[in-house]
Amino acid sequence: MSLNKVSPMIGVFAALTAFAIDQITNPLCKETGISVERIAQENIIGREPGSGTRQAVEKLCQKDGVDLVAHMEFDDTEAIKQGVISGLGVAYLSLHSLRLELKTGELKVLDVQGFPLRRRWFALNRKGKHLTSAAQTFLTYLQQVNSDPIA
């Protein structure tokens, strides 16, 4: 879609990405100021190639000279969370996707240097096309989630 066919930006939203780990078995839970180099020594459960989250995390790690190699890769957030809960490794995920697991204590956000990683993304629509009620509801939801701080 060319930019001249897109109406002005509807909204800019922030996505916060952090490393998560199960609270029961991993001693990293008690550490603070964990380096990316130290995280790279863990079994990483990563996103699929082409994922924006993966690209952002890899870019940050490369800036620090760290090659973050995934032990496992999934294209599904729930599969990644279940892998972490099962003790298979640590993962980088959107904080918004971790709300329930953080609340129930199944997962913990690690204190990793440079994280949470804040990214921007945009919601756009075609010029002259009115939003359906479902699309408007979704946009309103995104605006509320974006303004709602995570723990």
Residue, then its C-alpha position, 0 to 999 in steps of 0.5 A: m500500500s503506498l503512503n499516498k493512499v493512507s490517511p494521516m496516522i490514527g495512533v502511535f503506540a508503544a510496545l514494551t518488550a522484556f525477558a521473562i522467566d519462570q519464578i520457581t526453578n531459575p536463579l536468575c529471578k533473584e538477580t538484578g542488572i543482568s547483562v545481555e551477555r549473561i542472558a545469551q548463556e541461557n536457553i532462549i525461546g525466541r520468536e520466528p524469523g521476521s518477527g518485529t519483536r525478534q528484530a528489535v531484540e537482536k538489534l539491541c543485542q548486536k549493538d552490545g556485540v552479543d549474538l542471541v541464539a534461540h534454543m527454540e523458536f515459535d511463532d505463537t506467544e502462548a507457546i513461548k509462554q508455556g515453554v518458559i513456564s515449563g522451565l525450558g528457557v527464558a524468552y523476550l515477550s511483550l509485557h502486555s502479553l504477560r499480564l495474566e502470568l505476571k499477576t498469577g506469579e507463573l512468570k517473572v520479568l527479569d531485570v535485564q540491562g537495556f530492557p524493557l525495550r520500548r518500540r513504536w508501532f502505528a495504526l493506519n487506515r485507507k483514505g476515505k474509508h470509515l472505520t467499522s465499529a469493530a475497527q474503532t473498538f480495537l483502536t480504542y482498546l489499543q489507546q487504552v492499553n497504551s496508556d495503561p502502565i504495566a506493573 
